[in-house]
Amino acid sequence: MSDPWNEGPKAAAARRGRSIAIALGLVAFVVLVFVVTIVKLGANVIAAHPA
């Protein structure tokens, strides 16, 4: 039976690449939600207080 903690350098590099891709995707999603929230709040503030 193979030991999951004793992997080769290729497998470790592949796992690291997948982890980085997941982290970047999560950060992009958080930034997208933040930007959409700010845009929606800004539109409501402008609509509530017309110049």
PyMOL Python script that loads the backbone (N, CA, C, O; Angstrom):
from pymol import cmd

cmd.read_pdbstr("""\
ATOM      1  N   MET A   1       0.845  -1.185   0.000  1.00  0.00           N
ATOM      2  CA  MET A   1       0.000   0.000   0.000  1.00  0.00           C
ATOM      3  C   MET A   1       0.887   1.245   0.000  1.00  0.00           C
ATOM      4  O   MET A   1       1.897   1.280   0.704  1.00  0.00           O
ATOM      5  N   SER A   2       0.533   2.239  -0.760  1.00  0.00           N
ATOM      6  CA  SER A   2       1.360   3.431  -0.848  1.00  0.00           C
ATOM      7  C   SER A   2       1.062   4.382   0.313  1.00  0.00           C
ATOM      8  O   SER A   2      -0.062   4.456   0.808  1.00  0.00           O
ATOM      9  N   ASP A   3       2.085   5.093   0.724  1.00  0.00           N
ATOM     10  CA  ASP A   3       1.968   6.056   1.812  1.00  0.00           C
ATOM     11  C   ASP A   3       1.623   7.427   1.217  1.00  0.00           C
ATOM     12  O   ASP A   3       2.401   7.946   0.416  1.00  0.00           O
ATOM     13  N   PRO A   4       0.492   8.026   1.576  1.00  0.00           N
ATOM     14  CA  PRO A   4       0.119   9.311   0.970  1.00  0.00           C
ATOM     15  C   PRO A   4       1.053  10.451   1.359  1.00  0.00           C
ATOM     16  O   PRO A   4       1.091  11.468   0.667  1.00  0.00           O
ATOM     17  N   TRP A   5       1.795  10.313   2.433  1.00  0.00           N
ATOM     18  CA  TRP A   5       2.702  11.392   2.872  1.00  0.00           C
ATOM     19  C   TRP A   5       4.068  11.272   2.215  1.00  0.00           C
ATOM     20  O   TRP A   5       4.872  12.201   2.286  1.00  0.00           O
ATOM     21  N   ASN A   6       4.341  10.134   1.575  1.00  0.00           N
ATOM     22  CA  ASN A   6       5.623   9.917   0.930  1.00  0.00           C
ATOM     23  C   ASN A   6       5.418   9.945  -0.584  1.00  0.00           C
ATOM     24  O   ASN A   6       5.548   8.921  -1.255  1.00  0.00           O
ATOM     25  N   GLU A   7       5.100  11.110  -1.107  1.00  0.00           N
ATOM     26  CA  GLU A   7       4.835  11.235  -2.539  1.00  0.00           C
ATOM     27  C   GLU A   7       6.064  11.792  -3.238  1.00  0.00           C
ATOM     28  O   GLU A   7       6.950  12.382  -2.619  1.00  0.00           O
ATOM     29  N   GLY A   8       6.087  11.590  -4.511  1.00  0.00           N
ATOM     30  CA  GLY A   8       7.216  12.069  -5.294  1.00  0.00           C
ATOM     31  C   GLY A   8       7.136  13.568  -5.534  1.00  0.00           C
ATOM     32  O   GLY A   8       6.119  14.197  -5.242  1.00  0.00           O
ATOM     33  N   PRO A   9       8.197  14.131  -6.060  1.00  0.00           N
ATOM     34  CA  PRO A   9       8.215  15.579  -6.310  1.00  0.00           C
ATOM     35  C   PRO A   9       7.197  16.017  -7.364  1.00  0.00           C
ATOM     36  O   PRO A   9       6.678  17.131  -7.292  1.00  0.00           O
ATOM     37  N   LYS A  10       6.905  15.153  -8.342  1.00  0.00           N
ATOM     38  CA  LYS A  10       5.908  15.506  -9.361  1.00  0.00           C
ATOM     39  C   LYS A  10       4.521  15.609  -8.745  1.00  0.00           C
ATOM     40  O   LYS A  10       3.772  16.538  -9.050  1.00  0.00           O
ATOM     41  N   ALA A  11       4.176  14.664  -7.882  1.00  0.00           N
ATOM     42  CA  ALA A  11       2.864  14.682  -7.247  1.00  0.00           C
ATOM     43  C   ALA A  11       2.741  15.871  -6.294  1.00  0.00           C
ATOM     44  O   ALA A  11       1.681  16.491  -6.210  1.00  0.00           O
ATOM     45  N   ALA A  12       3.814  16.191  -5.580  1.00  0.00           N
ATOM     46  CA  ALA A  12       3.789  17.331  -4.662  1.00  0.00           C
ATOM     47  C   ALA A  12       3.616  18.633  -5.448  1.00  0.00           C
ATOM     48  O   ALA A  12       2.866  19.516  -5.031  1.00  0.00           O
ATOM     49  N   ALA A  13       4.301  18.752  -6.569  1.00  0.00           N
ATOM     50  CA  ALA A  13       4.182  19.963  -7.396  1.00  0.00           C
ATOM     51  C   ALA A  13       2.771  20.080  -7.975  1.00  0.00           C
ATOM     52  O   ALA A  13       2.213  21.175  -8.045  1.00  0.00           O
ATOM     53  N   ALA A  14       2.203  18.959  -8.386  1.00  0.00           N
ATOM     54  CA  ALA A  14       0.841  18.991  -8.927  1.00  0.00           C
ATOM     55  C   ALA A  14      -0.153  19.399  -7.852  1.00  0.00           C
ATOM     56  O   ALA A  14      -1.065  20.183  -8.113  1.00  0.00           O
ATOM     57  N   ARG A  15       0.018  18.867  -6.634  1.00  0.00           N
ATOM     58  CA  ARG A  15      -0.888  19.216  -5.540  1.00  0.00           C
ATOM     59  C   ARG A  15      -0.755  20.692  -5.195  1.00  0.00           C
ATOM     60  O   ARG A  15      -1.751  21.371  -4.944  1.00  0.00           O
ATOM     61  N   ARG A  16       0.476  21.184  -5.183  1.00  0.00           N
ATOM     62  CA  ARG A  16       0.696  22.604  -4.888  1.00  0.00           C
ATOM     63  C   ARG A  16       0.045  23.487  -5.957  1.00  0.00           C
ATOM     64  O   ARG A  16      -0.548  24.518  -5.641  1.00  0.00           O
ATOM     65  N   GLY A  17       0.158  23.081  -7.206  1.00  0.00           N
ATOM     66  CA  GLY A  17      -0.465  23.848  -8.292  1.00  0.00           C
ATOM     67  C   GLY A  17      -1.979  23.885  -8.162  1.00  0.00           C
ATOM     68  O   GLY A  17      -2.600  24.927  -8.373  1.00  0.00           O
ATOM     69  N   ARG A  18      -2.573  22.749  -7.813  1.00  0.00           N
ATOM     70  CA  ARG A  18      -4.026  22.718  -7.607  1.00  0.00           C
ATOM     71  C   ARG A  18      -4.429  23.588  -6.431  1.00  0.00           C
ATOM     72  O   ARG A  18      -5.442  24.284  -6.495  1.00  0.00           O
ATOM     73  N   SER A  19      -3.653  23.559  -5.364  1.00  0.00           N
ATOM     74  CA  SER A  19      -3.968  24.374  -4.186  1.00  0.00           C
ATOM     75  C   SER A  19      -3.905  25.863  -4.521  1.00  0.00           C
ATOM     76  O   SER A  19      -4.758  26.640  -4.092  1.00  0.00           O
ATOM     77  N   ILE A  20      -2.905  26.246  -5.279  1.00  0.00           N
ATOM     78  CA  ILE A  20      -2.776  27.653  -5.672  1.00  0.00           C
ATOM     79  C   ILE A  20      -3.944  28.062  -6.567  1.00  0.00           C
ATOM     80  O   ILE A  20      -4.479  29.160  -6.417  1.00  0.00           O
ATOM     81  N   ALA A  21      -4.344  27.198  -7.490  1.00  0.00           N
ATOM     82  CA  ALA A  21      -5.467  27.508  -8.374  1.00  0.00           C
ATOM     83  C   ALA A  21      -6.766  27.666  -7.584  1.00  0.00           C
ATOM     84  O   ALA A  21      -7.557  28.566  -7.867  1.00  0.00           O
ATOM     85  N   ILE A  22      -6.989  26.808  -6.605  1.00  0.00           N
ATOM     86  CA  ILE A  22      -8.194  26.917  -5.771  1.00  0.00           C
ATOM     87  C   ILE A  22      -8.159  28.207  -4.957  1.00  0.00           C
ATOM     88  O   ILE A  22      -9.177  28.888  -4.830  1.00  0.00           O
ATOM     89  N   ALA A  23      -6.994  28.545  -4.407  1.00  0.00           N
ATOM     90  CA  ALA A  23      -6.865  29.775  -3.620  1.00  0.00           C
ATOM     91  C   ALA A  23      -7.133  31.010  -4.487  1.00  0.00           C
ATOM     92  O   ALA A  23      -7.826  31.930  -4.053  1.00  0.00           O
ATOM     93  N   LEU A  24      -6.594  31.035  -5.696  1.00  0.00           N
ATOM     94  CA  LEU A  24      -6.816  32.175  -6.588  1.00  0.00           C
ATOM     95  C   LEU A  24      -8.288  32.280  -6.990  1.00  0.00           C
ATOM     96  O   LEU A  24      -8.831  33.381  -7.084  1.00  0.00           O
ATOM     97  N   GLY A  25      -8.925  31.145  -7.225  1.00  0.00           N
ATOM     98  CA  GLY A  25     -10.349  31.155  -7.552  1.00  0.00           C
ATOM     99  C   GLY A  25     -11.181  31.686  -6.399  1.00  0.00           C
ATOM    100  O   GLY A  25     -12.126  32.445  -6.613  1.00  0.00           O
ATOM    101  N   LEU A  26     -10.840  31.297  -5.181  1.00  0.00           N
ATOM    102  CA  LEU A  26     -11.556  31.784  -4.009  1.00  0.00           C
ATOM    103  C   LEU A  26     -11.367  33.284  -3.825  1.00  0.00           C
ATOM    104  O   LEU A  26     -12.326  33.998  -3.532  1.00  0.00           O
ATOM    105  N   VAL A  27     -10.151  33.761  -3.993  1.00  0.00           N
ATOM    106  CA  VAL A  27      -9.881  35.198  -3.879  1.00  0.00           C
ATOM    107  C   VAL A  27     -10.650  35.970  -4.951  1.00  0.00           C
ATOM    108  O   VAL A  27     -11.212  37.027  -4.663  1.00  0.00           O
ATOM    109  N   ALA A  28     -10.680  35.461  -6.171  1.00  0.00           N
ATOM    110  CA  ALA A  28     -11.415  36.129  -7.246  1.00  0.00           C
ATOM    111  C   ALA A  28     -12.906  36.195  -6.922  1.00  0.00           C
ATOM    112  O   ALA A  28     -13.550  37.210  -7.186  1.00  0.00           O
ATOM    113  N   PHE A  29     -13.457  35.129  -6.355  1.00  0.00           N
ATOM    114  CA  PHE A  29     -14.871  35.118  -5.985  1.00  0.00           C
ATOM    115  C   PHE A  29     -15.159  36.138  -4.891  1.00  0.00           C
ATOM    116  O   PHE A  29     -16.162  36.849  -4.960  1.00  0.00           O
ATOM    117  N   VAL A  30     -14.301  36.218  -3.890  1.00  0.00           N
ATOM    118  CA  VAL A  30     -14.490  37.183  -2.798  1.00  0.00           C
ATOM    119  C   VAL A  30     -14.419  38.608  -3.336  1.00  0.00           C
ATOM    120  O   VAL A  30     -15.230  39.450  -2.954  1.00  0.00           O
ATOM    121  N   VAL A  31     -13.467  38.888  -4.212  1.00  0.00           N
ATOM    122  CA  VAL A  31     -13.353  40.228  -4.798  1.00  0.00           C
ATOM    123  C   VAL A  31     -14.590  40.542  -5.628  1.00  0.00           C
ATOM    124  O   VAL A  31     -15.090  41.665  -5.574  1.00  0.00           O
ATOM    125  N   LEU A  32     -15.091  39.590  -6.388  1.00  0.00           N
ATOM    126  CA  LEU A  32     -16.293  39.799  -7.195  1.00  0.00           C
ATOM    127  C   LEU A  32     -17.499  40.131  -6.306  1.00  0.00           C
ATOM    128  O   LEU A  32     -18.248  41.063  -6.598  1.00  0.00           O
ATOM    129  N   VAL A  33     -17.681  39.375  -5.233  1.00  0.00           N
ATOM    130  CA  VAL A  33     -18.798  39.641  -4.319  1.00  0.00           C
ATOM    131  C   VAL A  33     -18.641  41.015  -3.692  1.00  0.00           C
ATOM    132  O   VAL A  33     -19.627  41.740  -3.557  1.00  0.00           O
ATOM    133  N   PHE A  34     -17.430  41.390  -3.305  1.00  0.00           N
ATOM    134  CA  PHE A  34     -17.184  42.699  -2.711  1.00  0.00           C
ATOM    135  C   PHE A  34     -17.521  43.823  -3.685  1.00  0.00           C
ATOM    136  O   PHE A  34     -18.189  44.788  -3.315  1.00  0.00           O
ATOM    137  N   VAL A  35     -17.058  43.700  -4.930  1.00  0.00           N
ATOM    138  CA  VAL A  35     -17.304  44.743  -5.932  1.00  0.00           C
ATOM    139  C   VAL A  35     -18.796  44.863  -6.221  1.00  0.00           C
ATOM    140  O   VAL A  35     -19.314  45.977  -6.307  1.00  0.00           O
ATOM    141  N   VAL A  36     -19.488  43.756  -6.372  1.00  0.00           N
ATOM    142  CA  VAL A  36     -20.926  43.796  -6.646  1.00  0.00           C
ATOM    143  C   VAL A  36     -21.662  44.447  -5.474  1.00  0.00           C
ATOM    144  O   VAL A  36     -22.583  45.236  -5.683  1.00  0.00           O
ATOM    145  N   THR A  37     -21.264  44.126  -4.256  1.00  0.00           N
ATOM    146  CA  THR A  37     -21.895  44.721  -3.076  1.00  0.00           C
ATOM    147  C   THR A  37     -21.673  46.224  -3.045  1.00  0.00           C
ATOM    148  O   THR A  37     -22.614  46.977  -2.797  1.00  0.00           O
ATOM    149  N   ILE A  38     -20.458  46.672  -3.290  1.00  0.00           N
ATOM    150  CA  ILE A  38     -20.169  48.109  -3.282  1.00  0.00           C
ATOM    151  C   ILE A  38     -20.955  48.825  -4.372  1.00  0.00           C
ATOM    152  O   ILE A  38     -21.487  49.910  -4.136  1.00  0.00           O
ATOM    153  N   VAL A  39     -21.035  48.238  -5.555  1.00  0.00           N
ATOM    154  CA  VAL A  39     -21.778  48.864  -6.659  1.00  0.00           C
ATOM    155  C   VAL A  39     -23.261  48.971  -6.305  1.00  0.00           C
ATOM    156  O   VAL A  39     -23.884  50.004  -6.551  1.00  0.00           O
ATOM    157  N   LYS A  40     -23.826  47.913  -5.732  1.00  0.00           N
ATOM    158  CA  LYS A  40     -25.248  47.951  -5.374  1.00  0.00           C
ATOM    159  C   LYS A  40     -25.503  48.957  -4.258  1.00  0.00           C
ATOM    160  O   LYS A  40     -26.494  49.687  -4.308  1.00  0.00           O
ATOM    161  N   LEU A  41     -24.635  49.012  -3.256  1.00  0.00           N
ATOM    162  CA  LEU A  41     -24.805  49.982  -2.174  1.00  0.00           C
ATOM    163  C   LEU A  41     -24.654  51.406  -2.702  1.00  0.00           C
ATOM    164  O   LEU A  41     -25.406  52.298  -2.309  1.00  0.00           O
ATOM    165  N   GLY A  42     -23.697  51.618  -3.578  1.00  0.00           N
ATOM    166  CA  GLY A  42     -23.493  52.942  -4.157  1.00  0.00           C
ATOM    167  C   GLY A  42     -24.710  53.389  -4.959  1.00  0.00           C
ATOM    168  O   GLY A  42     -25.088  54.559  -4.898  1.00  0.00           O
ATOM    169  N   ALA A  43     -25.324  52.488  -5.702  1.00  0.00           N
ATOM    170  CA  ALA A  43     -26.516  52.826  -6.477  1.00  0.00           C
ATOM    171  C   ALA A  43     -27.672  53.182  -5.548  1.00  0.00           C
ATOM    172  O   ALA A  43     -28.441  54.096  -5.846  1.00  0.00           O
ATOM    173  N   ASN A  44     -27.806  52.474  -4.423  1.00  0.00           N
ATOM    174  CA  ASN A  44     -28.870  52.778  -3.471  1.00  0.00           C
ATOM    175  C   ASN A  44     -28.644  54.111  -2.783  1.00  0.00           C
ATOM    176  O   ASN A  44     -29.605  54.833  -2.517  1.00  0.00           O
ATOM    177  N   VAL A  45     -27.410  54.454  -2.491  1.00  0.00           N
ATOM    178  CA  VAL A  45     -27.106  55.737  -1.839  1.00  0.00           C
ATOM    179  C   VAL A  45     -27.427  56.889  -2.786  1.00  0.00           C
ATOM    180  O   VAL A  45     -27.988  57.901  -2.366  1.00  0.00           O
ATOM    181  N   ILE A  46     -27.075  56.741  -4.054  1.00  0.00           N
ATOM    182  CA  ILE A  46     -27.355  57.793  -5.039  1.00  0.00           C
ATOM    183  C   ILE A  46     -28.863  57.925  -5.237  1.00  0.00           C
ATOM    184  O   ILE A  46     -29.364  59.043  -5.355  1.00  0.00           O
ATOM    185  N   ALA A  47     -29.590  56.826  -5.277  1.00  0.00           N
ATOM    186  CA  ALA A  47     -31.029  56.881  -5.474  1.00  0.00           C
ATOM    187  C   ALA A  47     -31.753  57.453  -4.259  1.00  0.00           C
ATOM    188  O   ALA A  47     -32.789  58.099  -4.415  1.00  0.00           O
ATOM    189  N   ALA A  48     -31.241  57.233  -3.074  1.00  0.00           N
ATOM    190  CA  ALA A  48     -31.884  57.719  -1.845  1.00  0.00           C
ATOM    191  C   ALA A  48     -31.628  59.209  -1.620  1.00  0.00           C
ATOM    192  O   ALA A  48     -32.428  59.881  -0.969  1.00  0.00           O
ATOM    193  N   HIS A  49     -30.534  59.723  -2.147  1.00  0.00           N
ATOM    194  CA  HIS A  49     -30.169  61.120  -1.941  1.00  0.00           C
ATOM    195  C   HIS A  49     -29.902  61.808  -3.276  1.00  0.00           C
ATOM    196  O   HIS A  49     -28.748  62.057  -3.627  1.00  0.00           O
ATOM    197  N   PRO A  50     -30.961  62.115  -4.021  1.00  0.00           N
ATOM    198  CA  PRO A  50     -30.735  62.772  -5.312  1.00  0.00           C
ATOM    199  C   PRO A  50     -30.180  64.185  -5.115  1.00  0.00           C
ATOM    200  O   PRO A  50     -30.536  64.880  -4.164  1.00  0.00           O
ATOM    201  N   ALA A  51     -29.334  64.578  -6.000  1.00  0.00           N
ATOM    202  CA  ALA A  51     -28.676  65.886  -5.885  1.00  0.00           C
ATOM    203  C   ALA A  51     -29.607  67.010  -6.281  1.00  0.00           C
ATOM    204  O   ALA A  51     -29.216  68.177  -6.244  1.00  0.00           O
TER     205      ALA A  51
END
""", "prot")
cmd.dss("prot")
cmd.show_as("cartoon", "prot")
cmd.util.cbc("prot")
cmd.orient("prot")
